[in-house]
Amino acid sequence: MRAKRAKSYRKAMQFYQQAFGFREPYQILVSPDFILAGVSKQLPVKARLEEAVQGQAKFLVTHCGISELLKTSSDFRAQAITASKEFEKRRCPHQEPIAGLDCIREIMGDENKNNYCIAVQDDELRAKLRTVPGVPILHVKQSVVVLERKSQVAKDASKKMEQDKLGLTELERSMLRAVKKQANEGKNEKRKKKKKTAGPKGPNPLSIKKAAKKPQAAKTTKSQASKSGQQEKSVGSAPATTHVMATSGTKRPRSEGDSSAPAKKATTASGDPTASGDGVKHKRKRNRSAKNRGTANDSTAASQTAPSS
């Protein structure tokens, strides 16, 4: 057998194994006309059938088939009877033998419960077997045993079986319907509770214009507030101390020039560019030098008037 044909036969039998549970050794039910065709072509029937199914096989023939071979008037009758003796006898429910093809048709029925492979030459019976899912059909064609391709009925049956395996059982479906019904009832109750009364909706807060701020009384700036505070401190806390004169020793109240020094400091602190800290120090020195001159003049005048008195 060619490698390409052997590969296709192997794939076909793997399909029947996975979809319908076929196992080795395969059970091949042989019809009497197939035995006659094999003997007439001088074929080793057993070996060719095993090559076609790509595995070990068990060969079966019914009592009705053997009785048909005994009654046949073919030239290969003797050879066919000797070949059928090598096959196992399959019991059939017929007390009186009938035609071998009719016997196989009744054994198969509408389902291939026993996972039989059928070796038959009759075209009508082969057409009938193609309507039964999961039936490998073999026949002799030009001295070669051929395994027919998978029928569409077999493909549809395998798909349905896969869906049933993956899908839910009838009990699981009924339970799922009950759960869905309860979930829908709960959702309907929640919707009824959450139902709100119709009313006007408020405006979008992002689209509302902000209210204008009211005008407030003019406030003093920080610089003005700090300036006025420093002036009040200088006026309220002016000390009434006296300077001790180095020359005469008499006490004298501080002059107005001296009392104005803190105010000048405040002005400088307020940011007056004309009065700085160095300018205040120079003014103080000038005032002190003027005071010293005044005291010196007073002392010279007193010394001049003393002898005349």
LINWO-V97942 format. One line per field, one symbol per residue. psi: psi as a letter, one per 30 degrees, with the letter a starting at -180 (. if undefined). A space follows every 10 residues. Layout:
psi = ???
This chain:
psi = kleeeeeeee eeeeeeeeeg hklkkkjjjk lefeeeeeee ghkjeeeeee eefhlllkkk kleeeeeeee flglfgeeee eeeffflkkk klgkekkake eeeeeeeebf kieghkkkjk fkeeeeeeff fkkhjkkklk jhgkkkkllk leeeeeeeee eeeeefalle eeeeeeeeee eeeeeeeeee eeegklkklk kllkfffkkk kkkkklkkkk leeeeeeeee eeeeefhjkh llkkkeeffl kklkleeeff eeeeeeeeff gkffjleeee eeeeeeeeee eeeeeeeeee eefefeef.
